[in-house]
Amino acid sequence: MVDCLFCKIVAGEIPSKPVAKSERAYAFYDIAPQAPVHVLVIPREHITSADEVASSHGGIIDDLILLAQEVVELEGIRESGYRLVMNVGKDAQMSVPHLHVHVLGGRRMQWPPG
């Protein structure tokens, strides 16, 4: 998508600080972190949200989770724990309409979130 921020990041048109990458996904540090570790994992293909994932996307969620697992290992938060968050829509505060997983860790998380 021409106007998608994350598509521009994947294309290298907008700089990002990479953490990990695979053939189908890319992980980079969030510019407004909500935890000591806050990494976004996105598919290289534009998919608007989890609500748009279809069987034709052939395992994209698997790819995102596998790359997230690599991120938590690289960031050293596997043992202490981490949170994976996927927002869908404005009420969930999805600010970029491109499927992404937030990897949050490095501190004790609150429950309920907020």
Order of alpha helices (4+ residues) and beta strands (2+ residues): alpha-beta-beta-beta-alpha-beta-beta
